[in-house]
Amino acid sequence: MHRPLRRLSATTALLAAAVLTLAGCGSPARHYEIPPQPVPSGETPLSGRTSAIGEVTYTVIGLRTELGEVIGSHGSWIPHGQYVRVRLLMVNNGRERHDFEPGRQLLVTTDGRTYAPSTDAMQISRAVSGTQTIASHELCAFDLWFDVPKKAAVRALRVYGDPSSSRLGDQLKNAPAAGARNPVDILLK
């Protein structure tokens, strides 16, 4: 009686392994399939322009230069030079919330000068304002508007993010996430 149980156990184990292999157990999809989003008129969609600060990845997904006006529901405004609109996608890969301050970000031109977001353009376009909180495993995208000289060529978006860590050990030591650099430049051209 002892031998048939062994055979049954070995047979059962083989059968279970075959079923799990066929069912794909343990190999879930690693990425969401996000439907394509419409690109605003005149904007250039960008890909492969990603960097990370701590547990948050930042990807520039769109760029529009030489905008001569920003138009909102309550008014319009003409830049001193040209408006540049940068569309930024952020994904929080951590277990904790992370903060992002749109007003801290800088546009870097090819001559090395930096420009903060235009308060006028951000308000008129109804863009985000104030500190944004990105929840655990959340993704969000929005526009940053900059007013730069008419002949300026853009080089990068300098992103200042939240380098904090969700790891308990790091939190107890008030240490940033491993390898966190802050800021990072994401090339636009």
Disulfide bonds with the S-S distance in Angstrom:
none
